């Protein structure tokens, strides 16, 4: 099973591509992707899984905007996301992914991380309209 130290090593390898990370507490990291991306990925080592999570945006205030956003997020879950999914936590839209630690290797971790960051990057322009509705 992949340990906390293994996840730290995975994150160190991401740093070679320009990402930065800091451990906020044992088993909880804040990862800043490289480039002009303005979001952080929270990585949590929580056996038997590792969780990757991004706070995307607050929910719009208007119920009609929330309904339209919820529909679009479900469509994106079905069409654009391989492993992760959009969800709602309290009053925020989040993108999450969970990976089993039992047989996790760096390539699977990297694929999930890149899938999340690339998907979110391509979705942010469309979701910006809902941010402005807030």
N, CA, C and O of each residue as an XYZ file, in Angstrom:
536
protein
N       0.849     -1.185      0.000
C       0.000      0.000      0.000
C       0.890      1.243      0.000
O       1.952      1.276      0.622
N       0.421      2.257     -0.716
C       1.167      3.512     -0.822
C       1.074      4.268      0.503
O      -0.008      4.422      1.071
N       2.201      4.725      0.973
C       2.281      5.424      2.256
C       2.246      6.941      2.054
O       2.283      7.437      0.928
N       2.175      7.651      3.160
C       2.245      9.108      3.143
C       3.549      9.564      2.503
O       3.569     10.532      1.742
N       4.627      8.871      2.812
C       5.937      9.215      2.245
C       5.948      9.001      0.729
O       6.580      9.764     -0.001
N       5.254      7.973      0.262
C       5.158      7.746     -1.188
C       4.422      8.895     -1.868
O       4.831      9.357     -2.932
N       3.331      9.356     -1.248
C       2.588     10.488     -1.814
C       3.480     11.725     -1.844
O       3.471     12.477     -2.819
N       4.246     11.934     -0.783
C       5.198     13.061     -0.756
C       6.186     12.941     -1.920
O       6.506     13.941     -2.563
N       6.660     11.746     -2.190
C       7.586     11.537     -3.313
C       6.886     11.813     -4.648
O       7.498     12.381     -5.552
N       5.612     11.419     -4.784
C       4.851     11.727     -6.000
C       4.772     13.239     -6.193
O       4.956     13.744     -7.301
N       4.498     13.947     -5.112
C       4.379     15.408     -5.191
C       5.721     16.062     -5.519
O       5.771     17.066     -6.230
N       6.798     15.493     -5.002
C       8.135     15.986     -5.350
C       8.384     15.820     -6.843
O       8.986     16.690     -7.472
N       7.927     14.716     -7.412
C       8.090     14.487     -8.852
C       7.267     15.488     -9.664
O       7.689     15.915    -10.738
N       6.088     15.863     -9.149
C       5.290     16.895     -9.828
C       6.040     18.220     -9.857
O       5.905     18.996    -10.804
N       6.825     18.476     -8.827
C       7.594     19.721     -8.743
C       8.566     19.858     -9.899
O       8.906     20.974    -10.291
N       9.015     18.750    -10.447
C       9.930     18.795    -11.586
C       9.264     19.430    -12.805
O       9.942     19.971    -13.679
N       7.934     19.362    -12.858
C       7.190     19.969    -13.961
C       6.676     21.362    -13.622
O       5.901     21.938    -14.386
N       7.101     21.911    -12.484
C       6.750     23.277    -12.134
C       5.691     23.432    -11.059
O       5.455     24.547    -10.596
N       5.051     22.357    -10.650
C       4.071     22.459     -9.565
C       4.825     22.669     -8.256
O       5.986     22.281     -8.128
N       4.163     23.278     -7.302
C       4.755     23.417     -5.976
C       3.761     22.854     -4.960
O       2.557     22.798     -5.212
N       4.288     22.441     -3.815
C       3.399     21.899     -2.790
C       3.954     22.197     -1.406
O       5.149     22.422     -1.215
N       3.038     22.189     -0.457
C       3.449     22.305      0.936
C       2.537     21.415      1.760
O       1.341     21.302      1.493
N       3.117     20.797      2.752
C       2.342     19.948      3.644
C       1.785     20.821      4.762
O       2.535     21.431      5.524
N       0.465     20.870      4.847
C      -0.198     21.690      5.851
C      -0.267     21.000      7.201
O      -0.197     21.642      8.249
N      -0.405     19.692      7.158
C      -0.369     18.830      8.338
C      -0.049     17.441      7.814
O      -0.128     17.213      6.607
N       0.309     16.511      8.682
C       0.680     15.189      8.178
C      -0.418     14.574      7.305
O      -1.550     14.369      7.744
N      -0.044     14.288      6.056
C      -0.972     13.657      5.126
C      -1.903     14.607      4.404
O      -2.834     14.154      3.738
N      -1.686     15.919      4.513
C      -2.533     16.914      3.852
C      -1.648     17.952      3.176
O      -0.915     18.684      3.841
N      -1.720     18.009      1.844
C      -0.875     18.916      1.072
C      -1.722     19.875      0.254
O      -2.833     19.551     -0.166
N      -1.178     21.046      0.041
C      -1.733     22.025     -0.867
C      -0.791     22.084     -2.066
O       0.389     22.402     -1.920
N      -1.318     21.777     -3.250
C      -0.504     21.720     -4.466
C      -0.936     22.851     -5.382
O      -2.120     23.005     -5.680
N       0.025     23.632     -5.821
C      -0.219     24.718     -6.774
C       0.303     24.256     -8.131
O       1.512     24.122     -8.320
N      -0.621     24.008     -9.090
C      -0.162     23.588    -10.424
C       0.694     24.667    -11.081
O       0.616     25.842    -10.722
N       1.501     24.256    -12.034
C       2.352     25.217    -12.745
C       1.516     26.037    -13.715
O       0.365     25.704    -13.999
N       2.098     27.092    -14.209
C       1.436     27.935    -15.197
C       0.547     28.982    -14.559
O       0.720     29.353    -13.398
N      -0.406     29.447    -15.347
C      -1.264     30.551    -14.917
C      -2.534     30.061    -14.220
O      -3.476     30.835    -14.048
N      -2.574     28.820    -13.827
C      -3.764     28.287    -13.177
C      -3.928     28.920    -11.807
O      -2.972     29.021    -11.039
N      -5.142     29.344    -11.510
C      -5.394     30.049    -10.256
C      -6.224     29.202     -9.305
O      -7.204     29.685     -8.738
N      -5.852     27.981     -9.131
C      -6.523     27.122     -8.166
C      -5.492     26.193     -7.549
O      -4.429     25.944     -8.119
N      -5.827     25.690     -6.381
C      -4.959     24.759     -5.675
C      -5.642     23.398     -5.610
O      -6.867     23.306     -5.540
N      -4.842     22.362     -5.635
C      -5.335     21.002     -5.464
C      -4.960     20.574     -4.053
O      -3.793     20.637     -3.666
N      -5.944     20.142     -3.297
C      -5.690     19.619     -1.961
C      -5.581     18.108     -2.087
O      -6.480     17.450     -2.612
N      -4.484     17.571     -1.605
C      -4.241     16.127     -1.646
C      -4.243     15.618     -0.212
O      -3.523     16.126      0.648
N      -5.069     14.604      0.027
C      -5.206     14.048      1.371
C      -4.936     12.554      1.345
O      -5.627     11.801      0.659
N      -3.932     12.131      2.092
C      -3.634     10.708      2.264
C      -4.532     10.206      3.381
O      -4.316     10.520      4.552
N      -5.544      9.423      3.014
C      -6.551      8.961      3.956
C      -6.826      7.484      3.674
O      -7.841      7.147      3.065
N      -5.907      6.588      4.122
C      -6.041      5.176      3.774
C      -7.455      4.648      4.022
O      -8.058      4.905      5.064
N      -7.957      3.916      3.054
C      -7.299      3.243      1.930
C      -7.270      4.033      0.618
O      -7.042      3.451     -0.442
N      -7.498      5.358      0.676
C      -7.496      6.155     -0.546
C      -6.650      7.414     -0.368
O      -6.313      7.817      0.745
N      -6.325      8.012     -1.506
C      -5.786      9.366     -1.526
C      -6.838     10.196     -2.255
O      -7.348      9.791     -3.300
N      -7.156     11.357     -1.694
C      -8.179     12.226     -2.263
C      -7.533     13.446     -2.879
O      -6.640     14.047     -2.282
N      -7.973     13.816     -4.063
C      -7.565     15.047     -4.728
C      -8.818     15.907     -4.837
O      -9.877     15.419     -5.233
N      -8.698     17.179     -4.489
C      -9.888     18.027     -4.426
C      -9.521     19.461     -4.781
O      -8.478     19.970     -4.371
N     -10.392     20.101     -5.546
C     -10.231     21.499     -5.924
C     -11.535     22.231     -5.626
O     -12.609     21.785     -6.028
N     -11.438     23.347     -4.925
C     -12.597     24.222     -4.760
C     -12.683     25.066     -6.025
O     -11.793     25.865     -6.316
N     -13.753     24.879     -6.764
C     -13.890     25.516     -8.070
C     -14.463     26.920     -7.948
O     -13.920     27.869     -8.514
N     -15.566     27.053     -7.205
C     -16.251     28.336     -7.125
C     -17.386     28.251     -6.115
O     -17.841     27.158     -5.778
N     -17.846     29.411     -5.630
C     -19.055     29.409     -4.810
C     -20.283     29.182     -5.698
O     -20.266     29.486     -6.891
N     -21.324     28.654     -5.107
C     -22.575     28.492     -5.841
C     -23.174     29.856     -6.165
O     -23.036     30.791     -5.376
N     -23.835     29.983     -7.311
C     -24.533     31.232     -7.604
C     -25.666     31.460     -6.598
O     -26.188     30.511     -6.013
N     -26.030     32.706     -6.409
C     -27.059     33.045     -5.426
C     -28.464     32.683     -5.898
O     -29.287     32.230     -5.103
N     -28.739     32.878     -7.173
C     -30.086     32.649     -7.714
C     -30.350     31.171     -7.950
O     -29.495     30.451     -8.466
N     -31.552     30.723     -7.564
C     -31.928     29.313     -7.725
C     -31.897     28.887     -9.192
O     -31.494     27.765     -9.499
N     -32.314     29.764    -10.098
C     -32.303     29.405    -11.522
C     -30.879     29.214    -12.041
O     -30.622     28.329    -12.857
N     -29.955     30.051    -11.561
C     -28.546     29.900    -11.945
C     -27.968     28.618    -11.352
O     -27.185     27.926    -12.003
N     -28.354     28.304    -10.117
C     -27.899     27.059     -9.494
C     -28.393     25.856    -10.280
O     -27.637     24.909    -10.498
N     -29.639     25.878    -10.704
C     -30.206     24.757    -11.466
C     -29.465     24.572    -12.789
O     -29.140     23.448    -13.171
N     -29.201     25.670    -13.479
C     -28.477     25.590    -14.750
C     -27.051     25.084    -14.532
O     -26.552     24.265    -15.304
N     -26.406     25.574    -13.484
C     -25.048     25.123    -13.160
C     -25.042     23.640    -12.808
O     -24.195     22.893    -13.297
N     -25.970     23.211    -11.973
C     -26.027     21.798    -11.577
C     -26.194     20.901    -12.794
O     -25.538     19.865    -12.900
N     -27.062     21.290    -13.706
C     -27.259     20.500    -14.927
C     -25.952     20.419    -15.723
O     -25.555     19.344    -16.175
N     -25.296     21.558    -15.888
C     -24.058     21.577    -16.676
C     -22.967     20.736    -16.009
O     -22.221     20.038    -16.695
N     -22.870     20.795    -14.689
C     -21.868     19.994    -13.984
C     -22.146     18.499    -14.163
O     -21.215     17.714    -14.342
N     -23.411     18.106    -14.117
C     -23.746     16.694    -14.353
C     -23.398     16.280    -15.777
O     -22.934     15.162    -16.003
N     -23.618     17.172    -16.735
C     -23.245     16.869    -18.119
C     -21.736     16.707    -18.244
O     -21.262     15.798    -18.925
N     -20.981     17.584    -17.590
C     -19.519     17.473    -17.626
C     -19.051     16.193    -16.948
O     -18.113     15.551    -17.422
N     -19.689     15.815    -15.848
C     -19.348     14.545    -15.188
C     -19.506     13.381    -16.159
O     -18.680     12.469    -16.186
N     -20.563     13.418    -16.951
C     -20.862     12.314    -17.857
C     -20.007     12.318    -19.119
O     -19.756     11.261    -19.699
N     -19.560     13.495    -19.549
C     -18.890     13.557    -20.848
C     -17.391     13.837    -20.795
O     -16.648     13.362    -21.654
N     -16.934     14.595    -19.807
C     -15.552     15.079    -19.829
C     -14.641     14.510    -18.753
O     -13.420     14.575    -18.893
N     -15.187     13.965    -17.703
C     -14.353     13.517    -16.585
C     -14.239     11.998    -16.581
O     -15.243     11.289    -16.625
N     -13.004     11.511    -16.529
C     -12.785     10.071    -16.560
C     -12.990      9.420    -15.200
O     -13.679      8.406    -15.094
N     -12.399      9.993    -14.169
C     -12.446      9.370    -12.850
C     -13.087     10.268    -11.807
O     -13.827      9.780    -10.952
N     -12.825     11.547    -11.855
C     -13.322     12.470    -10.854
C     -14.731     12.927    -11.161
O     -15.351     12.492    -12.131
N     -15.221     13.812    -10.314
C     -16.556     14.361    -10.539
C     -16.700     15.703     -9.832
O     -16.034     15.991     -8.838
N     -17.597     16.508    -10.388
C     -17.993     17.738     -9.729
C     -19.024     17.399     -8.668
O     -19.800     16.455     -8.815
N     -19.024     18.178     -7.603
C     -20.003     18.023     -6.549
C     -20.183     19.343     -5.827
O     -19.579     20.355     -6.183
N     -21.021     19.313     -4.811
C     -21.278     20.499     -4.011
C     -20.935     20.177     -2.569
O     -21.393     19.176     -2.019
N     -20.131     21.027     -1.963
C     -19.787     20.918     -0.552
C     -20.145     22.240      0.101
O     -19.527     23.271     -0.167
N     -21.149     22.194      0.960
C     -21.697     23.403      1.582
C     -22.156     24.342      0.477
O     -23.098     24.011     -0.242
N     -21.540     25.475      0.318
C     -21.971     26.450     -0.692
C     -20.951     26.589     -1.820
O     -20.865     27.636     -2.463
N     -20.171     25.516     -2.057
C     -19.118     25.572     -3.069
C     -19.192     24.396     -4.021
O     -19.576     23.288     -3.647
N     -18.813     24.668     -5.272
C     -18.632     23.600     -6.254
C     -17.210     23.084     -6.085
O     -16.265     23.869     -6.010
N     -17.057     21.767     -6.027
C     -15.741     21.146     -5.892
C     -15.570     20.085     -6.977
O     -16.544     19.522     -7.477
N     -14.336     19.831     -7.322
C     -13.967     18.742     -8.216
C     -13.125     17.787     -7.388
O     -12.122     18.194     -6.802
N     -13.524     16.518     -7.332
C     -12.833     15.554     -6.480
C     -12.506     14.278     -7.244
O     -13.122     13.943     -8.256
N     -11.519     13.592     -6.715
C     -11.140     12.285     -7.237
C     -10.534     11.488     -6.099
O      -9.777     12.026     -5.290
N     -10.863     10.215     -6.036
C     -10.305      9.319     -5.025
C      -9.588      8.177     -5.735
O     -10.104      7.602     -6.694
N      -8.401      7.860     -5.253
C      -7.595      6.776     -5.824
C      -7.266      5.772     -4.734
O      -6.872      6.149     -3.630
N      -7.427      4.493     -5.045
C      -7.067      3.459     -4.082
C      -5.565      3.406     -3.900
O      -4.807      3.469     -4.868
N      -5.145      3.290     -2.665
C      -3.716      3.241     -2.347
C      -3.111      1.858     -2.555
O      -1.893      1.729     -2.675
N      -3.941      0.830     -2.598
C      -3.441     -0.547     -2.619
C      -2.435     -0.794     -3.745
O      -1.413     -1.445     -3.524
N      -2.709     -0.286     -4.939
C      -1.826     -0.552     -6.077
C      -1.476      0.718     -6.838
O      -1.111      0.656     -8.012
N      -1.580      1.848     -6.191
C      -1.329      3.127     -6.830
C       0.154      3.279     -7.166
O       1.026      2.969     -6.354
N       0.420      3.763     -8.383
C       1.788      4.115     -8.744
C       1.796      5.564     -9.230
O       0.746      6.188     -9.386
N       2.987      6.079     -9.464
C       3.097      7.488     -9.837
C       2.357      7.795    -11.133
O       1.727      8.847    -11.240
N       2.415      6.908    -12.114
C       1.776      7.162    -13.398
C       0.264      7.318    -13.243
O      -0.334      8.182    -13.884
N      -0.359      6.493    -12.402
C      -1.799      6.610    -12.163
C      -2.107      7.906    -11.408
O      -3.069      8.604    -11.727
N      -1.291      8.217    -10.417
C      -1.470      9.464     -9.673
C      -1.345     10.663    -10.614
O      -2.175     11.571    -10.578
N      -0.312     10.665    -11.453
C      -0.079     11.756    -12.392
C      -1.232     11.872    -13.384
O      -1.685     12.979    -13.674
N      -1.707     10.758    -13.901
C      -2.821     10.785    -14.858
C      -4.066     11.402    -14.226
O      -4.763     12.186    -14.870
N      -4.345     11.060    -12.990
C      -5.511     11.617    -12.301
C      -5.337     13.105    -12.049
O      -6.257     13.891    -12.277
N      -4.164     13.490    -11.580
C      -3.861     14.891    -11.312
C      -3.981     15.715    -12.597
O      -4.610     16.773    -12.603
N      -3.381     15.231    -13.677
C      -3.427     15.959    -14.940
C      -4.835     15.986    -15.518
O      -5.240     16.991    -16.103
N      -5.582     14.909    -15.365
C      -6.961     14.877    -15.833
C      -7.786     15.945    -15.130
O      -8.563     16.658    -15.765
N      -7.614     16.051    -13.814
C      -8.342     17.074    -13.060
C      -7.946     18.481    -13.493
O      -8.808     19.313    -13.773
N      -6.658     18.743    -13.547
C      -6.214     20.102    -13.850
C      -6.539     20.490    -15.296
O      -6.924     21.629    -15.557
N      -6.388     19.560    -16.227
C      -6.707     19.881    -17.620
C      -8.202     20.061    -17.825
O      -8.627     20.974    -18.533
N      -9.004     19.197    -17.208
C     -10.460     19.334    -17.326
C     -10.916     20.653    -16.747
O     -11.690     21.383    -17.367
N     -10.436     20.954    -15.560
C     -10.859     22.198    -14.916
C     -10.415     23.404    -15.732
O     -11.173     24.362    -15.880
N      -9.218     23.372    -16.254
C      -8.733     24.477    -17.079
C      -9.656     24.697    -18.268
O      -9.975     25.838    -18.601
N     -10.085     23.619    -18.910
C     -10.970     23.771    -20.066
C     -12.385     24.161    -19.668
O     -13.100     24.752    -20.477
N     -12.809     23.854    -18.457
C     -14.166     24.172    -18.012
C     -14.289     25.564    -17.391
O     -15.385     26.124    -17.348
N     -13.192     26.121    -16.917
C     -13.265     27.384    -16.175
C     -13.885     28.524    -16.964
O     -14.627     29.329    -16.401
N     -13.598     28.607    -18.239
C     -14.160     29.696    -19.051
C     -15.687     29.600    -19.073
O     -16.383     30.601    -18.903
N     -16.191     28.394    -19.281
C     -17.637     28.200    -19.305
C     -18.254     28.442    -17.921
O     -19.315     29.056    -17.810
N     -17.597     27.965    -16.890
C     -18.132     28.121    -15.533
C     -18.027     29.559    -15.031
O     -18.708     29.933    -14.077
N     -17.187     30.361    -15.660
C     -17.023     31.761    -15.250
C     -18.337     32.522    -15.315
O     -18.574     33.420    -14.506
N     -19.190     32.174    -16.264
C     -20.490     32.845    -16.377
C     -21.308     32.621    -15.101
O     -22.038     33.514    -14.671
N     -21.194     31.454    -14.505
C     -21.918     31.181    -13.265
C     -21.267     31.896    -12.070
O     -21.953     32.268    -11.118
N     -19.950     32.085    -12.126
C     -19.265     32.845    -11.077
C     -19.741     34.280    -11.070
O     -19.961     34.872    -10.013
N     -19.899     34.838    -12.271
C     -20.330     36.229    -12.406
C     -21.771     36.418    -11.955
O     -22.166     37.520    -11.576
N     -22.561     35.339    -11.994
C     -23.972     35.423    -11.579
C     -24.101     35.514    -10.066
O     -25.189     35.783     -9.555
N     -23.033     35.299     -9.359
C     -23.056     35.310     -7.897
C     -23.390     36.640     -7.341
O     -23.447     36.804     -6.122
